[in-house]
Amino acid sequence: MPLWQSNYGENNVADKPIKSLEEQLLEAKAEIVELRASTKTTLTGSQFLTIVLVGPLFLAFVTLGVLIVWKTTSKPAEIAPHLDIILVAFAIFANPVTAAAGVIVGLMGDEAKKKNKQEE
């Protein structure tokens, strides 16, 4: 019997493995979509507020550090008498910045733990 006259689509044994492969392909596609959705980075409201409130603190800290180094290297004679006070201020300013960094890292660690528990 020629191929064009065969009843290939009607109750043929060869269709059963193909359906199985199609189901596997659909399951694999669904899993890929799920994995893509779970790997997207999203911020919670508390993380966003923490970054918005603490971001300027980090920027000011970095700016102050850059200014101290720049002024000290460009005009050492003018800055040298005041360098101890400047470094004390910088050290005092470092405490809230370090605490804020600890809070941010802690929040992100808590979110990662929650996400891992949900996946299990």
DOTORRO-211760 format. One record per residue (C-alpha): residue in three letters; x, y, z. Coordinates in pm, 1 decimal, padded with zeros to 6 digits. Last residue first. Layout:
REM DOTORRO-211760
<gulum><titor>ALA</titor><east>X</east><north>Y</north><up>Z</up></gulum>
...
//
This chain:
REM DOTORRO-211760
<gulum><titor>GLU</titor><east>01122.6</east><north>02209.6</north><up>04911.4</up></gulum>
<gulum><titor>GLU</titor><east>01085.3</east><north>02513.8</north><up>04684.2</up></gulum>
<gulum><titor>GLN</titor><east>00900.4</east><north>02709.0</north><up>04953.0</up></gulum>
<gulum><titor>LYS</titor><east>01178.3</east><north>02645.6</north><up>05205.9</up></gulum>
<gulum><titor>ASN</titor><east>01439.8</east><north>02772.7</north><up>04958.4</up></gulum>
<gulum><titor>LYS</titor><east>01240.1</east><north>03091.5</north><up>04895.2</up></gulum>
<gulum><titor>LYS</titor><east>01202.3</east><north>03157.4</north><up>05266.2</up></gulum>
<gulum><titor>LYS</titor><east>01576.8</east><north>03108.9</north><up>05320.0</up></gulum>
<gulum><titor>ALA</titor><east>01658.8</east><north>03344.2</north><up>05030.1</up></gulum>
<gulum><titor>GLU</titor><east>01424.3</east><north>03609.9</north><up>05169.4</up></gulum>
<gulum><titor>ASP</titor><east>01588.2</east><north>03583.8</north><up>05511.6</up></gulum>
<gulum><titor>GLY</titor><east>01934.3</east><north>03619.9</north><up>05356.5</up></gulum>
<gulum><titor>MET</titor><east>01822.9</east><north>03927.0</north><up>05162.0</up></gulum>
<gulum><titor>LEU</titor><east>01688.1</east><north>04084.5</north><up>05476.5</up></gulum>
<gulum><titor>GLY</titor><east>02008.4</east><north>04006.8</north><up>05667.6</up></gulum>
<gulum><titor>VAL</titor><east>02227.5</east><north>04148.7</north><up>05390.9</up></gulum>
<gulum><titor>ILE</titor><east>02024.4</east><north>04469.8</north><up>05392.9</up></gulum>
<gulum><titor>VAL</titor><east>02034.2</east><north>04495.7</north><up>05771.0</up></gulum>
<gulum><titor>GLY</titor><east>02409.1</east><north>04434.0</north><up>05781.6</up></gulum>
<gulum><titor>ALA</titor><east>02467.7</east><north>04701.6</north><up>05518.2</up></gulum>
<gulum><titor>ALA</titor><east>02263.3</east><north>04941.9</north><up>05728.2</up></gulum>
<gulum><titor>ALA</titor><east>02474.0</east><north>04861.9</north><up>06036.1</up></gulum>
<gulum><titor>THR</titor><east>02795.5</east><north>04916.7</north><up>05839.6</up></gulum>
<gulum><titor>VAL</titor><east>02669.8</east><north>05251.9</north><up>05712.2</up></gulum>
<gulum><titor>PRO</titor><east>02554.6</east><north>05349.2</north><up>06060.0</up></gulum>
<gulum><titor>ASN</titor><east>02902.6</east><north>05276.5</north><up>06202.3</up></gulum>
<gulum><titor>ALA</titor><east>03108.2</east><north>05426.6</north><up>05915.4</up></gulum>
<gulum><titor>PHE</titor><east>02993.5</east><north>05781.8</north><up>05991.8</up></gulum>
<gulum><titor>ILE</titor><east>03175.4</east><north>05768.8</north><up>06323.7</up></gulum>
<gulum><titor>ALA</titor><east>03489.7</east><north>05652.3</north><up>06142.3</up></gulum>
<gulum><titor>PHE</titor><east>03458.0</east><north>05930.7</north><up>05882.9</up></gulum>
<gulum><titor>ALA</titor><east>03413.2</east><north>06187.8</north><up>06157.0</up></gulum>
<gulum><titor>VAL</titor><east>03723.1</east><north>06052.1</north><up>06331.7</up></gulum>
<gulum><titor>LEU</titor><east>03911.7</east><north>06062.0</north><up>05999.3</up></gulum>
<gulum><titor>ILE</titor><east>03818.3</east><north>06426.9</north><up>05945.0</up></gulum>
<gulum><titor>ILE</titor><east>03920.0</east><north>06520.7</north><up>06298.4</up></gulum>
<gulum><titor>ASP</titor><east>04260.0</east><north>06351.4</north><up>06255.9</up></gulum>
<gulum><titor>LEU</titor><east>04310.9</east><north>06507.8</north><up>05912.9</up></gulum>
<gulum><titor>HIS</titor><east>04263.3</east><north>06867.0</north><up>06027.9</up></gulum>
<gulum><titor>PRO</titor><east>04630.9</east><north>06969.5</north><up>06055.9</up></gulum>
<gulum><titor>ALA</titor><east>04719.2</east><north>06764.6</north><up>05744.1</up></gulum>
<gulum><titor>ILE</titor><east>04448.8</east><north>06910.1</north><up>05516.8</up></gulum>
<gulum><titor>GLU</titor><east>04614.8</east><north>07238.8</north><up>05419.5</up></gulum>
<gulum><titor>ALA</titor><east>04963.6</east><north>07092.8</north><up>05370.3</up></gulum>
<gulum><titor>PRO</titor><east>04831.2</east><north>06782.5</north><up>05191.1</up></gulum>
<gulum><titor>LYS</titor><east>04656.5</east><north>06976.7</north><up>04914.2</up></gulum>
<gulum><titor>SER</titor><east>04594.2</east><north>06741.5</north><up>04618.2</up></gulum>
<gulum><titor>THR</titor><east>04649.9</east><north>06406.7</north><up>04792.2</up></gulum>
<gulum><titor>THR</titor><east>04455.7</east><north>06492.0</north><up>05105.7</up></gulum>
<gulum><titor>LYS</titor><east>04179.1</east><north>06667.4</north><up>04911.9</up></gulum>
<gulum><titor>TRP</titor><east>04126.8</east><north>06369.2</north><up>04682.7</up></gulum>
<gulum><titor>VAL</titor><east>04146.5</east><north>06106.0</north><up>04958.4</up></gulum>
<gulum><titor>ILE</titor><east>03904.7</east><north>06291.4</north><up>05183.9</up></gulum>
<gulum><titor>LEU</titor><east>03672.9</east><north>06372.9</north><up>04893.6</up></gulum>
<gulum><titor>VAL</titor><east>03660.7</east><north>06009.0</north><up>04783.3</up></gulum>
<gulum><titor>GLY</titor><east>03580.3</east><north>05892.6</north><up>05134.9</up></gulum>
<gulum><titor>LEU</titor><east>03310.1</east><north>06157.4</north><up>05174.8</up></gulum>
<gulum><titor>THR</titor><east>03155.6</east><north>06056.9</north><up>04843.0</up></gulum>
<gulum><titor>VAL</titor><east>03156.7</east><north>05688.6</north><up>04943.2</up></gulum>
<gulum><titor>PHE</titor><east>02984.1</east><north>05765.9</north><up>05273.6</up></gulum>
<gulum><titor>ALA</titor><east>02737.0</east><north>06004.8</north><up>05108.7</up></gulum>
<gulum><titor>LEU</titor><east>02645.4</east><north>05741.0</north><up>04850.7</up></gulum>
<gulum><titor>PHE</titor><east>02600.1</east><north>05474.8</north><up>05118.3</up></gulum>
<gulum><titor>LEU</titor><east>02374.1</east><north>05701.9</north><up>05323.5</up></gulum>
<gulum><titor>PRO</titor><east>02182.8</east><north>05801.4</north><up>05010.3</up></gulum>
<gulum><titor>GLY</titor><east>02108.4</east><north>05433.8</north><up>04945.9</up></gulum>
<gulum><titor>VAL</titor><east>01987.0</east><north>05364.9</north><up>05301.8</up></gulum>
<gulum><titor>LEU</titor><east>01634.9</east><north>05505.4</north><up>05266.6</up></gulum>
<gulum><titor>VAL</titor><east>01572.0</east><north>05392.7</north><up>04909.2</up></gulum>
<gulum><titor>ILE</titor><east>01744.8</east><north>05056.9</north><up>04964.2</up></gulum>
<gulum><titor>THR</titor><east>01549.3</east><north>04988.0</north><up>05282.1</up></gulum>
<gulum><titor>LEU</titor><east>01226.8</east><north>05098.5</north><up>05117.1</up></gulum>
<gulum><titor>PHE</titor><east>01284.2</east><north>04861.5</north><up>04825.7</up></gulum>
<gulum><titor>GLN</titor><east>01373.4</east><north>04571.0</north><up>05054.5</up></gulum>
<gulum><titor>SER</titor><east>01061.9</east><north>04633.8</north><up>05265.1</up></gulum>
<gulum><titor>GLY</titor><east>00839.7</east><north>04645.6</north><up>04958.7</up></gulum>
<gulum><titor>THR</titor><east>00975.5</east><north>04321.3</north><up>04821.9</up></gulum>
<gulum><titor>LEU</titor><east>01220.4</east><north>04329.3</north><up>04537.1</up></gulum>
<gulum><titor>THR</titor><east>01208.8</east><north>04092.7</north><up>04244.7</up></gulum>
<gulum><titor>THR</titor><east>01484.2</east><north>03904.4</north><up>04070.8</up></gulum>
<gulum><titor>LYS</titor><east>01363.4</east><north>03661.0</north><up>03808.4</up></gulum>
<gulum><titor>THR</titor><east>01486.3</east><north>03306.6</north><up>03865.7</up></gulum>
<gulum><titor>SER</titor><east>01145.9</east><north>03168.3</north><up>03966.3</up></gulum>
<gulum><titor>ALA</titor><east>00974.6</east><north>03282.2</north><up>03645.9</up></gulum>
<gulum><titor>ARG</titor><east>01244.0</east><north>03131.7</north><up>03426.3</up></gulum>
<gulum><titor>LEU</titor><east>01222.1</east><north>02805.2</north><up>03619.7</up></gulum>
<gulum><titor>GLU</titor><east>00844.5</east><north>02790.7</north><up>03576.5</up></gulum>
<gulum><titor>VAL</titor><east>00870.6</east><north>02859.1</north><up>03202.0</up></gulum>
<gulum><titor>ILE</titor><east>01134.2</east><north>02586.8</north><up>03169.5</up></gulum>
<gulum><titor>GLU</titor><east>00916.3</east><north>02344.0</north><up>03365.5</up></gulum>
<gulum><titor>ALA</titor><east>00618.5</east><north>02413.9</north><up>03141.6</up></gulum>
<gulum><titor>LYS</titor><east>00833.4</east><north>02358.3</north><up>02832.4</up></gulum>
<gulum><titor>ALA</titor><east>00961.2</east><north>02028.2</north><up>02973.2</up></gulum>
<gulum><titor>GLU</titor><east>00606.8</east><north>01916.0</north><up>03049.0</up></gulum>
<gulum><titor>LEU</titor><east>00496.7</east><north>02007.3</north><up>02695.6</up></gulum>
<gulum><titor>LEU</titor><east>00792.5</east><north>01816.6</north><up>02550.2</up></gulum>
<gulum><titor>GLN</titor><east>00718.5</east><north>01514.0</north><up>02765.2</up></gulum>
<gulum><titor>GLU</titor><east>00358.4</east><north>01519.1</north><up>02649.9</up></gulum>
<gulum><titor>GLU</titor><east>00472.0</east><north>01540.7</north><up>02287.3</up></gulum>
<gulum><titor>LEU</titor><east>00713.2</east><north>01253.3</north><up>02342.5</up></gulum>
<gulum><titor>SER</titor><east>00434.3</east><north>01038.6</north><up>02485.3</up></gulum>
<gulum><titor>LYS</titor><east>00210.9</east><north>01134.6</north><up>02199.5</up></gulum>
<gulum><titor>ILE</titor><east>00485.2</east><north>01028.3</north><up>01959.4</up></gulum>
<gulum><titor>PRO</titor><east>00532.2</east><north>00698.0</north><up>02143.2</up></gulum>
<gulum><titor>LYS</titor><east>00160.4</east><north>00619.7</north><up>02094.6</up></gulum>
<gulum><titor>ASP</titor><east>00133.0</east><north>00730.9</north><up>01730.5</up></gulum>
<gulum><titor>ALA</titor><east>00354.8</east><north>00448.1</north><up>01594.6</up></gulum>
<gulum><titor>VAL</titor><east>00100.1</east><north>00187.2</north><up>01704.9</up></gulum>
<gulum><titor>ASN</titor><east>-00154.8</east><north>00333.6</north><up>01461.2</up></gulum>
<gulum><titor>ASN</titor><east>-00503.8</east><north>00393.1</north><up>01585.7</up></gulum>
<gulum><titor>GLU</titor><east>-00592.4</east><north>00624.3</north><up>01295.6</up></gulum>
<gulum><titor>GLY</titor><east>-00323.2</east><north>00872.3</north><up>01188.7</up></gulum>
<gulum><titor>TYR</titor><east>-00129.4</east><north>00638.8</north><up>00959.0</up></gulum>
<gulum><titor>ASN</titor><east>-00428.4</east><north>00508.1</north><up>00766.7</up></gulum>
<gulum><titor>SER</titor><east>-00215.4</east><north>00441.4</north><up>00463.9</up></gulum>
<gulum><titor>GLN</titor><east>-00311.7</east><north>00576.3</north><up>00122.5</up></gulum>
<gulum><titor>TRP</titor><east>-00035.4</east><north>00839.0</north><up>00094.5</up></gulum>
<gulum><titor>LEU</titor><east>00226.6</east><north>00582.1</north><up>00195.4</up></gulum>
<gulum><titor>PRO</titor><east>00143.8</east><north>00343.3</north><up>-00085.9</up></gulum>
<gulum><titor>MET</titor><east>00000.0</east><north>00000.0</north><up>00000.0</up></gulum>
//
